Amino acid sequence: MSYCRDCDEKFERGTILCPSCGDKLAEHSEPIAATTGGDSTWETNDGANAGWGDSVTPDGKSDGTDRQDPSNPKYHDRGLLEFAFAFPIGKGGKPFLLDTVLLFMSFLLVPLFMSYGYSYRLGRAAARGDDEPPDLEFDDWGGLTKDGVIVALAYVAIMIAASIVPIAAFVGVLVVESPTLALLFVGLGFVAMIVGMYVTGAVLPVLLGTGNLMDTFAGGQFLSFALSPHYLKGFLFVVVCNAVLMMVMSAVAFVLVLTVVGIVLLFPLYYLYAVYVANFAFATYGYVYNEAAQAGAVTPVQPTDSLSLE
């Protein structure tokens, strides 16, 4: 409606001048939800009133989290299969090719650690919920090298820890004289090797999520994650996909050898394959950590968190 500020009289909408004093009328806003008649407006449930970017709980109510807020954690909307295969070659494959060049120059050692460092940052980006892999910036070669050294040392420590019981079992086979005991030690060593590799392997996804080596081991975080269904999913996915990729690579290599001329392609193909498989695993473990964070099982990586190791 229109109303007069001087007379405080209301008139039908569209009236321009007050018939009493001649003053110009102003538009009066009606409360949009105060009407009680049959055509009252905005009478919706809590779920419909939630903001477009809000997260809605199963009962239809907003949990107050704005998913579109850049300060909130990000979660992937792609499935693991699509994400893991596409993420390592994102951004037109440029970071992937540069990483391959680093591996090709691995005889200089520093490029090798830089490649390890980039693989870590790629996995960390996946854990952070990024849609694209990070750029490979050579001007940060020092930071990449540092991250790569830490990842390499952590990997060696994991392998040593996972090998302690199998090695002890192997020694037992050499010492005992009973064939039954020797067979028992062999079985024990095999089981211990599988369990050890599985449990210690959980260090990687937790390291991608925490960004800190000390935090990864603090409070047995990696042990808790090793018992989660998210890690089991990622571990089995990596094992199965690596087996498939290896068979595909073997078939391609066999065909290239048969063509004779294609033998020259085997050398660069090996480096491309090695880089892709490594970054595929890092992307997968970053994804499952992000998935676990969305489920509330672990602390999410914030969008403002650094990709480098602390």
MIDOTOR-333647 format. One record per residue (C-alpha): residue number from 1; z, y, x. Coordinates in steps of 0.001 Angstrom, whole numbers, always signed. Each point is the difference from the previous one (the first is absolute). Layout:
% MIDOTOR-333647
SITE     i         Z         Y         X
SITE   NUM         Z         Y         X
...
***
This chain:
% MIDOTOR-333647
SITE     i         Z         Y         X
SITE     1        +0        +0        +0
SITE     2      -241     +3676      +919
SITE     3     +3037     +2249       +11
SITE     4      +859     +3665      +548
SITE     5     +2386      +812     +2841
SITE     6     +1147     +3214     -1759
SITE     7      +404     -1178     -3592
SITE     8      +718     -3628      +856
SITE     9     -2218      -977     -2899
SITE    10     -2221     -3083       +85
SITE    11     -3570      -118     -1258
SITE    12     -2763     -2544      -226
SITE    13     -1680      -965     +3301
SITE    14     -3001     +2193      +709
SITE    15     +1597     +3245     -1233
SITE    16      -457     +2593     +2740
SITE    17     +1955     +3085     -1153
SITE    18     +3323      +186     -1868
SITE    19      -616     +1273     -3593
SITE    20     +3391     +1802       +78
SITE    21       +34     +1881     +3326
SITE    22     -3509      -522     +1339
SITE    23     +1250     -1505     +3268
SITE    24     -2001     -2759     +1667
SITE    25     +1258     -3471      -935
SITE    26      +895     -2749     +2468
SITE    27      -559     -3753      -269
SITE    28     +3129     -2011      -819
SITE    29      +316     -3505     +1445
SITE    30     +1441     -2691     -2252
SITE    31     +2279     -2693     +1456
SITE    32     -2342     -2926      +368
SITE    33     +2513     -2751      -694
SITE    34     +2337     +1703     -2489
SITE    35     -1929      -652     -3190
SITE    36     +1325     -2654     -2335
SITE    37     -2961      -346     -2341
SITE    38     -2458     -2804      -130
SITE    39     -2313     +1669     +2544
SITE    40     +2593      +591     +2725
SITE    41     -1489      -224     +3462
SITE    42      +819     -1785     +3286
SITE    43     +2083     -2695     -1627
SITE    44      -598     -2738     +2561
SITE    45     +2124     -2596     +1730
SITE    46     +1574      +478     +3415
SITE    47     -2715     -1962     +1738
SITE    48     -2738     +2221     -1415
SITE    49     +1927     +3131      +964
SITE    50      +218     -1129     +3604
SITE    51     -2185     +2026     +2329
SITE    52     -3400     -1352      +834
SITE    53     +1131      -761     +3558
SITE    54     +3414     -1403      -990
SITE    55      +964     -3601      +580
SITE    56      +849     -1622     -3339
SITE    57     +2557     -2771      -273
SITE    58      -686     -3163     -2052
SITE    59     +1837     +1453     -3018
SITE    60     -2465     +2900      -118
SITE    61     +2236     +2665     +1526
SITE    62      -737     +2058     +3073
SITE    63     +2113      -841     +3027
SITE    64      -399     +3573     +1195
SITE    65     -2231      -885     +2928
SITE    66     -3202     +1982      +230
SITE    67     -2523     -2277     +1686
SITE    68     -2327     +2943      +544
SITE    69     +2628     +1922     +1955
SITE    70     -1150      -153     +3658
SITE    71     +3624      -119     +1132
SITE    72      +607     -3334     -1780
SITE    73      -775     -3395     +1580
SITE    74     -3560     -1243      -500
SITE    75      -905     -3507     -1111
SITE    76     -3311     -1845      +120
SITE    77     -2024      -480     -3159
SITE    78     -2368     -2530     +1606
SITE    79      +599     -3719      +270
SITE    80      +938     -1567     +3340
SITE    81     -3330     -1773      +453
SITE    82     -2092     +3132      -458
SITE    83     +2360     +2198     +1986
SITE    84      +498     -2263     +3028
SITE    85     -3708      -572      +564
SITE    86     -1103     +3609      -600
SITE    87     +2820     +2053     +1525
SITE    88      -654      -827     +3708
SITE    89     -3599     +1247      -271
SITE    90      +708     +3083     -2124
SITE    91     -1312     +3494      +755
SITE    92     -3462     -1377      +601
SITE    93     +1254     -2398     +2662
SITE    94      +348     +2725     +2648
SITE    95     +3648      -727      +943
SITE    96      -831     -3715       +43
SITE    97     -2871      +475     +2449
SITE    98     +2091     +2270     +2240
SITE    99     +2750     -2613        +2
SITE   100     -2569     -2592     +1040
SITE   101     -1006     +2213     +2922
SITE   102     +3649      +169     +1058
SITE   103      +260     -3779       -39
SITE   104     -3231      -272     +1956
SITE   105     +1628     +2159     +2689
SITE   106     +3225     -2023       -85
SITE   107      -389      -982     +3662
SITE   108     +1307     +3506      +737
SITE   109     +3246      -928     -1865
SITE   110      +600     +3452     -1470
SITE   111     -2832      -366     -2565
SITE   112     +1447     -3401      -923
SITE   113     +3383     +1519      -847
SITE   114     -1737     +2851     -1806
SITE   115     -1769     -2592     -2142
SITE   116     +3332     -1688      -764
SITE   117     +1452     +3393      -854
SITE   118     -2825      +793     -2398
SITE   119      +386     -3366     -1721
SITE   120     +3658      +819      -561
SITE   121      -809     +3423     -1460
SITE   122     -2615     -1546     -2269
SITE   123     +2605     -2422     -1331
SITE   124     +2527     +2806      -341
SITE   125     -2536     +2004     -2035
SITE   126      -420     -3011     -2297
SITE   127     +3787      -230      -389
SITE   128       +67     +3731      -809
SITE   129     -2476      -497     -2822
SITE   130     -2962     +1764     +1619
SITE   131     -3426      -744     -1466
SITE   132     -1840      +403     +3312
SITE   133      +825     -1071     +3566
SITE   134     +1126     +2717     +2417
SITE   135     -2396     +1658     +2411
SITE   136       +26     -1289     +3547
SITE   137      +752     +3153     +1995
SITE   138      -492      -324     +3745
SITE   139     +1903     +3222      +664
SITE   140     +3137     -1919     -1025
SITE   141      -647     -2728     +2526
SITE   142     +3550      +264     +1303
SITE   143     +1522      -608     -3426
SITE   144     -2402     -2845      -745
SITE   145      +792     -1605     +3351
SITE   146     +3753      +285      -614
SITE   147      -310     -1587     -3429
SITE   148     -2197     -2743     +1427
SITE   149     +2465      -849     +2767
SITE   150     +2852      -258     -2515
SITE   151     -2067     -2221     -2303
SITE   152     -1058     -2219     +2923
SITE   153     +3587      -391     +1243
SITE   154     +1205      -761     -3525
SITE   155     -2734     -2634      -342
SITE   156      +982     -1669     +3289
SITE   157     +3664        -3     -1056
SITE   158      -950     -1572     -3337
SITE   159     -1985     -2748     +1709
SITE   160     +2865      -758     +2388
SITE   161     +2537      -127     -2822
SITE   162     -2237     -2263     -2068
SITE   163      -506     -2359     +2970
SITE   164     +3640      -616      +990
SITE   165      +695     -2920     -2350
SITE   166     -3440     -1667      +443
SITE   167      +405      +151     +3774
SITE   168     +3495     -1499      -282
SITE   169     -1430     -2780     -2173
SITE   170     -2747      -665     +2558
SITE   171     +2629      -314     +2730
SITE   172     +1876     -2436     -2223
SITE   173     -3110     -2185      -279
SITE   174      -169      -219     +3803
SITE   175     +3686      -832      +357
SITE   176      +640     -2614     -2694
SITE   177     -1105     -3580      +505
SITE   178       -43     -1101     -3619
SITE   179     -3447      +283     -1640
SITE   180     +1711      +736     -3323
SITE   181     +1941     +2916     +1439
SITE   182     -3084     +1264     +1777
SITE   183     -1929       -28     -3274
SITE   184     +2906     +1796     -1673
SITE   185       -60     +2707     +2654
SITE   186     -3763      +397      -422
SITE   187      +392      +489     -3744
SITE   188     +2916     +2388      +499
SITE   189     -2002     +2028     +2511
SITE   190     -2998      +268     -2326
SITE   191     +2092     +1117     -2977
SITE   192     +1949     +2451     +2161
SITE   193     -3252     +1488     +1316
SITE   194     -1373      +599     -3513
SITE   195     +3276     +1438     -1309
SITE   196      +493     +2114     +3105
SITE   197     -3491     +1482      -186
SITE   198      +432      +719     -3706
SITE   199     +3418     +1657      +227
SITE   200      -608     +2026     +3148
SITE   201     -3387     +1052     -1358
SITE   202     +1839     +2047     -2646
SITE   203      +853     +2475     +2770
SITE   204     -3525     +1477      -216
SITE   205       -77     +1114     -3664
SITE   206     +3554     +1361      +226
SITE   207      -914     +1881     +3176
SITE   208     -2980     +1468     -1860
SITE   209     +2349     +1138     -2738
SITE   210     +2893     +1364     +2042
SITE   211     -2000     +1520     +2849
SITE   212     +2914      -761     +2301
SITE   213      +695     -3132     +2043
SITE   214     +3787      +330      -252
SITE   215      -100      +482     -3778
SITE   216     -2139     -3111      -314
SITE   217     +2790     -2186     +1393
SITE   218     +2936     +2008     -1384
SITE   219     +1839     -1883     -2705
SITE   220     -2413     -2921      +277
SITE   221     -2702     +1834     -1933
SITE   222     -2779     -2206     +1298
SITE   223     +1969     -3134      -927
SITE   224      +408     +1226     -3570
SITE   225     -3687      +834      -198
SITE   226      -904     -3442     +1368
SITE   227     +1607     -1514     -3126
SITE   228     -1900     +2272     -2408
SITE   229     -3001     -1163     -2064
SITE   230     -1942     +3026     +1237
SITE   231       +98     -1184     +3619
SITE   232      -831     -3574     -1023
SITE   233     -3040     +1329     -1843
SITE   234     -1144     +2035     +3005
SITE   235      +622     -2798     +2495
SITE   236     -1958     -2605     -1951
SITE   237     -2772     +2512      -684
SITE   238      -388      +786     +3709
SITE   239       +32     -3680     +1008
SITE   240     -2603     -1032     -2585
SITE   241     -2285     +3001      +543
SITE   242      +168      -346     +3786
SITE   243     -1089     -3626      -326
SITE   244     -2921     +1020     -2218
SITE   245     -1002     +2857     +2314
SITE   246      +131     -2332     +2991
SITE   247     -2309     -2487     -1714
SITE   248     -2423     +2780      -910
SITE   249       +73     +1329     +3553
SITE   250      -610     -3494     +1395
SITE   251     -2952      -508     -2315
SITE   252     -1517     +3352      +938
SITE   253      +521      -710     +3706
SITE   254     -1661     -3417      -380
SITE   255     -3055     +1536     -1662
SITE   256      -245     +2691     +2680
SITE   257      +132     -2612     +2749
SITE   258     -2807     -1962     -1662
SITE   259     -2208     +3071       -14
SITE   260      +556      +426     +3765
SITE   261      -834     +3709      -243
SITE   262     +3052      +459     -2207
SITE   263     +2289     -1114     +2825
SITE   264       +95     +3591     +1250
SITE   265     +1609      +994     -3302
SITE   266     +2920     -2377      +456
SITE   267     +1747     +2254     +2480
SITE   268      +289     +3130     -2199
SITE   269      +537     -2191     -3075
SITE   270     +3090     -1531     +1591
SITE   271     +1615     +3426      +469
SITE   272      -887     +1090     -3531
SITE   273     +1489     -3208     -1354
SITE   274     +3188      +271     +2069
SITE   275      +653     +3591     -1091
SITE   276      -744      -719     -3643
SITE   277     +2273     -3051      -171
SITE   278     +2882     +1865     +1638
SITE   279      -308     +3054     -2247
SITE   280      -474     -2251     -3020
SITE   281     +3419     -1546      +681
SITE   282     +1657     +3403      +520
SITE   283     -1565     +1325     -3212
SITE   284     +1207     -3050     -1923
SITE   285     +3584      +265     +1214
SITE   286       +18     +3726      -674
SITE   287     -1230      -688     -3521
SITE   288     +2681     -2587      -790
SITE   289     +2709     +2347     +1310
SITE   290     -1348     +2734     -2282
SITE   291        +9     -2500     -2854
SITE   292     +3601      -962      +760
SITE   293      +971     +3681       +40
SITE   294     -1576      +475     -3426
SITE   295     +2099     -2928     -1245
SITE   296     +3136     +1630     +1424
SITE   297      +597     -2727     +2589
SITE   298      -304     +2292     +3048
SITE   299      +120     +3693      +799
SITE   300     -3421     +1611      -594
SITE   301     -1869     +1901     +2683
SITE   302      -175     +3659      -975
SITE   303     -3380     +1796        +0
SITE   304     +1344     +2435     +2613
SITE   305     +1217     -2736     +2372
SITE   306     -1769      -230     +3334
SITE   307     -2330     -2905      +768
SITE   308     +1265      -321     +3563
SITE   309     +3000     -2017     +1126
SITE   310     +3250     +1879      +528
***
